[in-house]
């Protein structure tokens, strides 16, 4: 079935996309304002986009009345943020921080989460998150009502027991227990159901085709 986005209301386009572009990684973005007040908000319009430099990005939407939410406003002001990935162990806390709390509310405290100092940037990281990426602003891109925030990763924290070999940078990815965003308002996916397909070269593919003749 064809859906012409040029003829549909924006909300319908959004519903179609979030119901089918799944699973999406979920991460908190932790920022500070100029007074040092910490804000943490979860985003599933998030991913990694470049390897050198390492750049991650997320889409920050506005408040209903159109003004910037705290995350985007803080990043515009200070140019730093920390991306903290969400695990199954922290997903309930993530859900709490997604609530529409009034300004000044400490979302992390409400969710029973704590912070640790970052190494390269002022905003802290979430202690309970198994992965945290310290970022500085790489680019801010207007996209309709949203702002696409691209951040250059300056440093990365991975929980010690999830690092198999620090020298070789081997990570025990399954042990991170990360979750993905699915459809609707409350559906998520675990990363425990995996299957492996070995990568092949063009020469191997040609050999397979000849063998099948």
VOPAGU-2260 file (C-alpha; in pm, 1 decimal, decimal comma):
REM VOPAGU-2260
SITE   aa  ch    i         X         Y         Z
SITE  UNK   A    0       0,0       0,0       0,0
SITE  UNK   A    1     132,7     341,8     -95,8
SITE  UNK   A    2     122,3     630,8     150,9
SITE  UNK   A    3     194,8     966,2     -10,3
SITE  UNK   A    4     352,3    1180,2     259,9
SITE  UNK   A    5     278,0    1489,3      56,5
SITE  UNK   A    6     -92,7    1428,0     111,1
SITE  UNK   A    7     -95,1    1307,3     472,6
SITE  UNK   A    8    -101,3    1504,2     798,7
SITE  UNK   A    9     235,6    1508,7     976,2
SITE  UNK   A   10     101,8    1301,3    1266,2
SITE  UNK   A   11      -1,5    1022,2    1028,7
SITE  UNK   A   12     342,9    1021,6     865,9
SITE  UNK   A   13     497,4     996,7    1212,4
SITE  UNK   A   14     274,9     701,8    1305,7
SITE  UNK   A   15     372,0     512,4     991,1
SITE  UNK   A   16     744,2     569,4    1042,0
SITE  UNK   A   17     763,8     478,6    1411,5
SITE  UNK   A   18     553,8     166,7    1347,3
SITE  UNK   A   19     792,3      35,3    1084,1
SITE  UNK   A   20    1142,8     176,0    1140,2
SITE  UNK   A   21    1217,3     -62,9    1426,8
SITE  UNK   A   22    1387,1    -151,6    1647,9
SITE  UNK   A   23    1548,9     183,1    1723,8
SITE  UNK   A   24    1822,8     228,3    1985,1
SITE  UNK   A   25    1719,0     428,4    2291,0
SITE  UNK   A   26    1940,8     670,3    2476,9
SITE  UNK   A   27    1914,3     937,5    2740,7
SITE  UNK   A   28    2067,9    1268,6    2646,5
SITE  UNK   A   29    2206,6    1438,4    2957,1
SITE  UNK   A   30    2267,2    1813,3    2945,1
SITE  UNK   A   31    2323,1    2108,0    3177,0
SITE  UNK   A   32    2200,2    2464,2    3158,8
SITE  UNK   A   33    2419,8    2765,0    3229,3
SITE  UNK   A   34    2331,7    2747,1    3599,1
SITE  UNK   A   35    2445,1    2383,5    3617,2
SITE  UNK   A   36    2098,5    2227,5    3641,7
SITE  UNK   A   37    2104,5    1877,1    3494,8
SITE  UNK   A   38    1840,2    1756,2    3250,2
SITE  UNK   A   39    1798,9    1399,7    3121,7
SITE  UNK   A   40    1556,2    1298,2    2847,8
SITE  UNK   A   41    1523,7     971,6    2650,1
SITE  UNK   A   42    1530,2     964,2    2269,5
SITE  UNK   A   43    1466,4     682,5    2023,5
SITE  UNK   A   44    1524,7     898,7    1715,4
SITE  UNK   A   45    1892,5     823,6    1775,9
SITE  UNK   A   46    2185,5     645,0    1612,6
SITE  UNK   A   47    2555,4     656,8    1512,9
SITE  UNK   A   48    2642,3     810,2    1176,5
SITE  UNK   A   49    3018,1     840,5    1126,4
SITE  UNK   A   50    3336,3     661,5    1230,8
SITE  UNK   A   51    3610,9     924,2    1186,5
SITE  UNK   A   52    3526,6    1138,5    1367,4
SITE  UNK   A   53    3275,4     929,0    1557,1
SITE  UNK   A   54    2946,8    1118,4    1530,1
SITE  UNK   A   55    2616,8    1027,0    1692,7
SITE  UNK   A   56    2289,6    1207,6    1645,0
SITE  UNK   A   57    1934,2    1238,6    1763,6
SITE  UNK   A   58    1622,0    1431,2    1668,7
SITE  UNK   A   59    1505,5    1679,8    1932,9
SITE  UNK   A   60    1146,0    1791,7    1901,8
SITE  UNK   A   61     998,0    2115,2    2038,7
SITE  UNK   A   62     752,1    2173,0    2320,0
SITE  UNK   A   63     384,3    2171,7    2215,9
SITE  UNK   A   64     383,2    2552,0    2195,1
SITE  UNK   A   65     691,6    2543,8    1970,1
SITE  UNK   A   66     972,5    2651,1    2204,1
SITE  UNK   A   67    1289,3    2442,8    2244,7
SITE  UNK   A   68    1285,3    2166,8    2502,3
SITE  UNK   A   69    1554,9    2177,1    2769,7
SITE  UNK   A   70    1780,8    1928,9    2588,1
SITE  UNK   A   71    1810,3    2130,2    2266,0
SITE  UNK   A   72    1821,4    2464,5    2450,0
SITE  UNK   A   73    2104,4    2346,0    2676,1
SITE  UNK   A   74    2303,1    2208,1    2383,7
SITE  UNK   A   75    2263,2    2533,0    2190,1
SITE  UNK   A   76    2386,8    2723,6    2494,3
SITE  UNK   A   77    2678,4    2507,0    2607,9
SITE  UNK   A   78    2757,7    2270,9    2319,2
SITE  UNK   A   79    2806,1    1959,4    2532,4
SITE  UNK   A   80    2599,7    1652,2    2618,6
SITE  UNK   A   81    2628,3    1286,9    2721,1
SITE  UNK   A   82    2445,0    1003,8    2545,7
SITE  UNK   A   83    2364,6     717,2    2784,4
SITE  UNK   A   84    2225,5     394,1    2638,9
SITE  UNK   A   85    1923,2     225,6    2794,7
SITE  UNK   A   86    1941,6    -135,3    2913,4
SITE  UNK   A   87    1664,1    -369,3    3018,8
SITE  UNK   A   88    1769,7    -308,1    3379,4
SITE  UNK   A   89    1713,0      66,9    3340,1
SITE  UNK   A   90    1414,9      73,7    3102,9
SITE  UNK   A   91    1161,3     137,7    3380,2
SITE  UNK   A   92    1365,7     436,5    3492,8
SITE  UNK   A   93    1380,7     556,0    3134,8
SITE  UNK   A   94    1002,2     542,9    3119,9
SITE  UNK   A   95     979,7     763,1    3430,2
SITE  UNK   A   96    1216,3    1023,1    3283,5
SITE  UNK   A   97     999,2    1036,9    2969,8
SITE  UNK   A   98     710,3    1182,2    3173,0
SITE  UNK   A   99     620,8    1544,5    3111,7
SITE  UNK   A  100     753,8    1681,2    3440,6
SITE  UNK   A  101     738,3    2055,5    3513,8
SITE  UNK   A  102    1054,9    2264,6    3464,2
SITE  UNK   A  103    1306,6    2223,8    3745,2
SITE  UNK   A  104    1204,5    1867,5    3832,0
SITE  UNK   A  105    1498,2    1628,4    3873,9
SITE  UNK   A  106    1394,3    1347,7    3636,5
SITE  UNK   A  107    1681,8    1121,7    3736,4
SITE  UNK   A  108    1603,1    1147,6    4107,2
SITE  UNK   A  109    1237,0    1071,7    4036,9
SITE  UNK   A  110    1348,4     757,6    3849,0
SITE  UNK   A  111    1590,0     647,8    4122,4
SITE  UNK   A  112    1892,4     701,9    3896,9
SITE  UNK   A  113    2223,7     859,6    3991,0
SITE  UNK   A  114    2503,8    1041,1    3811,2
SITE  UNK   A  115    2881,2    1023,1    3785,6
SITE  UNK   A  116    3119,2    1295,2    3665,5
SITE  UNK   A  117    3219,2    1290,1    3299,1
SITE  UNK   A  118    3583,2    1301,4    3191,9
SITE  UNK   A  119    3572,5    1549,9    2903,2
SITE  UNK   A  120    3246,4    1746,0    2932,6
SITE  UNK   A  121    3052,5    1925,5    3206,3
SITE  UNK   A  122    2724,9    1729,0    3197,4
SITE  UNK   A  123    2743,6    1409,7    3405,0
SITE  UNK   A  124    2667,2    1058,6    3289,0
SITE  UNK   A  125    2405,4     823,5    3428,7
SITE  UNK   A  126    2578,4     576,4    3658,8
SITE  UNK   A  127    2334,0     292,6    3590,2
SITE  UNK   A  128    2373,4     311,9    3212,4
SITE  UNK   A  129    2614,2      47,5    3074,6
SITE  UNK   A  130    2739,3     280,2    2797,1
SITE  UNK   A  131    2790,0     656,8    2798,8
SITE  UNK   A  132    2928,1     871,9    2517,6
SITE  UNK   A  133    3059,5    1217,5    2604,9
SITE  UNK   A  134    2991,6    1454,7    2315,4
SITE  UNK   A  135    3050,3    1806,3    2192,6
SITE  UNK   A  136    2826,8    1966,5    1931,3
SITE  UNK   A  137    2931,6    1876,5    1577,1
SITE  UNK   A  138    2635,7    2026,2    1391,3
SITE  UNK   A  139    2278,7    2139,7    1455,0
SITE  UNK   A  140    2050,3    2086,1    1156,5
SITE  UNK   A  141    1698,5    2233,6    1138,3
SITE  UNK   A  142    1449,1    1972,0    1017,2
SITE  UNK   A  143    1097,4    2111,8    1023,2
SITE  UNK   A  144     984,6    2124,8    1386,1
SITE  UNK   A  145    1282,0    1917,3    1495,8
SITE  UNK   A  146    1649,0    1991,4    1541,0
SITE  UNK   A  147    1884,9    1713,1    1437,8
SITE  UNK   A  148    2169,8    1725,2    1688,7
SITE  UNK   A  149    2498,7    1572,1    1576,2
SITE  UNK   A  150    2764,3    1523,4    1839,9
SITE  UNK   A  151    3130,2    1433,2    1810,2
SITE  UNK   A  152    3217,0    1164,5    2064,3
SITE  UNK   A  153    3511,3    1270,8    2280,9
SITE  UNK   A  154    3512,7     978,3    2522,6
SITE  UNK   A  155    3318,6     662,0    2592,9
SITE  UNK   A  156    3245,2     474,1    2914,2
SITE  UNK   A  157    3156,3     103,3    2904,7
SITE  UNK   A  158    3077,2     -90,7    3221,4
SITE  UNK   A  159    3386,9    -283,7    3325,8
SITE  UNK   A  160    3226,4    -628,0    3328,8
SITE  UNK   A  161    3110,9    -575,8    2969,2
SITE  UNK   A  162    3463,6    -523,3    2833,5
SITE  UNK   A  163    3614,6    -855,8    2726,2
SITE  UNK   A  164    3958,2    -726,2    2624,2
SITE  UNK   A  165    4044,5    -357,7    2681,0
SITE  UNK   A  166    4360,3    -373,7    2466,4
SITE  UNK   A  167    4172,7    -513,4    2166,0
SITE  UNK   A  168    3857,9    -307,3    2238,5
SITE  UNK   A  169    3641,8    -619,7    2250,3
SITE  UNK   A  170    3301,4    -556,5    2406,9
SITE  UNK   A  171    3061,3    -821,0    2537,7
SITE  UNK   A  172    2769,6    -667,0    2351,4
SITE  UNK   A  173    2503,7    -918,0    2467,2
SITE  UNK   A  174    2596,5    -850,4    2830,9
SITE  UNK   A  175    2510,8    -482,8    2789,1
SITE  UNK   A  176    2145,7    -591,1    2779,5
SITE  UNK   A  177    2039,0    -299,5    2562,4
SITE  UNK   A  178    1680,0    -252,6    2449,1
SITE  UNK   A  179    1523,2    -113,1    2133,4
SITE  UNK   A  180    1215,4      96,8    2071,5
SITE  UNK   A  181     933,2     -69,1    1883,0
SITE  UNK   A  182     589,0      54,3    1774,4
SITE  UNK   A  183     315,0     238,8    1958,8
SITE  UNK   A  184     358,5     415,4    2290,7
SITE  UNK   A  185     486,4     127,1    2499,8
SITE  UNK   A  186     647,2    -151,5    2297,9
SITE  UNK   A  187    1017,9    -237,6    2327,4
SITE  UNK   A  188    1247,7    -517,8    2214,3
SITE  UNK   A  189    1523,3    -705,4    2393,0
SITE  UNK   A  190    1852,0    -778,6    2218,2
SITE  UNK   A  191    1865,5   -1137,3    2344,6
SITE  UNK   A  192    1704,0   -1287,1    2032,6
SITE  UNK   A  193    1992,5   -1279,1    1784,1
SITE  UNK   A  194    2104,3   -1470,5    1476,9
SITE  UNK   A  195    2433,4   -1457,8    1289,3
SITE  UNK   A  196    2501,8   -1438,1     916,7
SITE  UNK   A  197    2868,3   -1451,9     821,6
SITE  UNK   A  198    2986,2   -1171,8     593,7
SITE  UNK   A  199    3107,6   -1290,6     252,7
SITE  UNK   A  200    3337,1   -1145,4     -10,6
SITE  UNK   A  201    3243,2   -1091,6    -373,6
SITE  UNK   A  202    3475,9   -1380,5    -465,8
SITE  UNK   A  203    3296,9   -1612,6    -224,5
SITE  UNK   A  204    2962,3   -1512,4    -370,4
SITE  UNK   A  205    3081,2   -1584,1    -724,7
SITE  UNK   A  206    3211,5   -1922,3    -609,0
SITE  UNK   A  207    2872,3   -2004,3    -459,1
SITE  UNK   A  208    2696,4   -1918,6    -785,3
SITE  UNK   A  209    2933,6   -2138,9    -987,9
SITE  UNK   A  210    2886,1   -2425,9    -743,7
SITE  UNK   A  211    2510,4   -2398,4    -785,7
SITE  UNK   A  212    2522,7   -2416,8   -1169,0
